[in-house]
Amino acid sequence: TVRLIRPIDLSDPLGTGGPYLLIDKGTDRETGSMVLKRPDNNPFTPGIPLAAGDIVVMCFDYSPGTASDIHAAAVAVFTHLMRKGARVIAVSFVPDGPQFAAQVLATAPRDKAYGRDFVDLGYRAGGENAIAAFAQDVARTFPADSRGAPINQLPLMASVKTARDFALVIEISGGSPGPAEWIRQVGQPFGCKIGSIVTTVMVPPNLAYLQSKQLMALLY
């Protein structure tokens, strides 16, 4: 049997207004699983094992028009990843994405350091083609971070070469690109686990990916 312990309501403490609940599986000293669900019992994500030090890519592909649907969930997920000791790489493939990435990363705990525990690589134009290039060669696609620092000066990036170095990708999408592009360019060719946060209207077309396990998690 699976025991779910320590339910944490992240909406009020973070002040985001999001109705999301986060549940930890196991203890802080064990590998955790990320399980997010809404109090109204909409479909929730299956457990995704994460170990301290794992590299997780959070892709901020949404704009102000859809932020009200998904931004709070992005904050909740980032908070959870920091608590689990995962290391986070933020990227964006839509022009408005970096502003939301910056807002989320600004919530990092004080004991977490930029460049070591999380980085922001900024925006790259090109949509699905840029995602494919990123998966094949991270440093060539993003030679510097959003602050202009060369990527080889960031400790977190020292062991990151291709998508095979990612433990998990979380695509936060308000439209296109979305889960399908990441599955085609990253999940299938590199065997990378993909999870996604999407708007409500994007749930029906993406449920098939969840059912086929091409998506490991789908949150809305």
Buried (B, 14 or more C-beta within 10 A) or exposed (E): EEEEEEEBBBBEEBEBEBBBBBBBBBEEEEEBBBBBBBEEEEBBBBBBBBEEEBBBBBBBBBBEEBBEBBBBBBBBBBBBBBBBBBBBBBBBBBEBBBBBBBBBBEBBEEEBEBBEBBBBBBBBEEBBEBBBBBBBEBBEBBEBBBEEBEBEEBEBBEEBEBBEBBBBBBBBBBBEBBBBBBBBBBBEBBEBBBBBBBBEEBBEEBEEBBEEEBBBBBBB
